[in-house]
Amino acid sequence: MACALCRRPIGTQVEWHHRVPKSEGGRETIPVHPICHRTIHASATNTELAGPLADLDTLRDIPAVAKFVKWVADKPVDFRVPVRRGR
């Protein structure tokens, strides 16, 4: 199984991200690393995630997310650090 955001293999820790937030009526979930999940929510509001950012390619095009995905690419699958909000 691979992370839907960074596309690295999932390690021992997996979280399930609602592509469209539950508060906005979403039901579909996708597997992500905890650090990737925090990056998603630090980079966009639930309203934004319910709109065009429900598309992962569009989400990856946000400069902060693109920078994160490039940075995390060579990290171990269970790598963890605090994630800062960057809105």
N, C-alpha and C positions, 0 to 999 in steps of 0.2 A: 504494500500500500504506500502511496506517495502523498505528500502534503499538497493540497490543492493550490496553495499560494506559491511556495518556493520550489515545489516539485522534487524536493529531496525525499529520500525514504523516511517513513515514520519509524521512530524508535519505540522505546517503552512507554512514552507519554504521548497520548493522542487526545485532542479535543475536537468537538464537533461544532463547526460554525454553520449557523443558518445563513444561507446566501442572502435571503431577504429576512431581516430580523423578525422574530416571533411577534414583537410588538406591532409590526407592520403587516402581519398576516402570513409570514413565511413558514414553511414546513420542511423544505428540503435542507438537509445538512451535508456538509462535506468535511473530510478529515483534514486537520491542520495541526502543526506543532503548536504547543502553548505560546512560544515566542511569536510565531506568525499570527496567531489569533489575537494577541495583544496589540500587535502592530496594525492589524486591520482596524480594530476598534479605536486605536489612538489616532488613526489617519482619516477616519470618516465618521460622520454621525449616522445614526440608524436611518434617518430620512434619506441620506445620500446612499446608504447601502441598499435601501429599498428601491432606488431608482437605477440610474445607469451603472452604478458601482456594483450592482449584483452580478454583473459580468466580470469575471476574474481578469480578463485581459485589460479591460478598462481600469480596473482597480490597480493592476500592476503598472499602469501608465502614470499614476500619480507619482511625481518626483520622489517624495519621501519613501513610498513603497518600493519603487524601482531601485532606489539606493539601498534600501534594506535587503531586498532579494539578492542583489549583487553581493552585498557584504556577508550575508549569511550562507552563501553558496558553498563555502569550503569549511563550514563549522560542523562539528559532530552532530549527529541526528538529535541527541538529547541536550544540546547546548541551551543554556538559560542565562539570561541577564535581565535586569529591569528594563522596561520599555517606557520611554517618555512620551507624553501626549504632544503631538506636533501640529495640532489644528491651527 
